[in-house]
Amino acid sequence: MPGTKVTPHDFRRTVATQVANSTTIANATALLGHADEGTTVRHYVKRTHVAPDLRTVIDQLITQASTSEIGNSREVGDPGDD
């Protein structure tokens, strides 16, 4: 890609992340020559936290909220008002 700059440090981070995700943090630490796994985790391994798929739950909440608003939003003069 024109204008994309990749440094050796970027390459180290990418390789360390792949090794850690495919094997262990200990292997990534050894590969990079670090004495402490904490250094590898803090500075080299990209966090890959993936949240659970909650789309169904969120859709249900939206449906409940919409239904609740419709039932509670009768205007003055609507049938059923006393």
N, C-alpha and C positions, 0 to 999 in steps of 0.2 A: 504494500500500500504506500503510495506516495505520502510523505510527511509523517509516517509512523516511525517512531524512534523506539527501538528495543535495545535495552542495555544488558550487559552481562548479569547484572543484579536481577533484572526481570526474568532472565532465563533461569537463574538459580531458584528464584521464588516458584516459578512454574514447575520445575523439576521436583523441588522439595515437596510441593503440594501434591503432585501426582504420586510420588513415592509414598508419602504419608497416607494418602487416601487408599492406595492400592495395597500397602503393607502395614507399616507401623511408623509412628513418630521416631522411634529409636533408629530405624533404618534411614530415615531422612536426616536425622541428626548425625549419624555416622557418615553418610554420604557427603554432607557439607563440612565435616571436620569439626563440628562443635563439641565442646565438652559437656554442655548443659542442654537438655531437651527444651528447657524454657526459652532459650534464645531462638531455637528453631521455630517454636510455636509462635512466639511474639512477633518475630520479624520476617519469617519466611513462608510459613504454611498459611495459605488463605483459608479462612473459616468457611466451611461449606454447610452451615446450618440450614436445613430445609424444614420449613414449617409443614405440619400436616395439612392435607387438603380439606379445608373446612367449607368449601363452596356450598355444599348441601345444607349445612347448618345455617350459614349466612342467608341463603335463599329462604329457608323456613322462617327465620327471624323477620326478614323483610315482608314476607307474606303475612305473618301474624300482625306486624305493625300496620300494614296497609289495611287489613281487615278491621283492626281495632279503630283506626282513624275514620274509616267509612262509617262504622257503627256509632261513633261518638261525635260526628260532625254534622248532625242534623241542624238545619237553619231554622230560625223562628218562622213559624207559619207552616212548617212541614206537617204532614198528616201525623197524628199521634201526639202533637203538642197540646197541652191543656191550657 
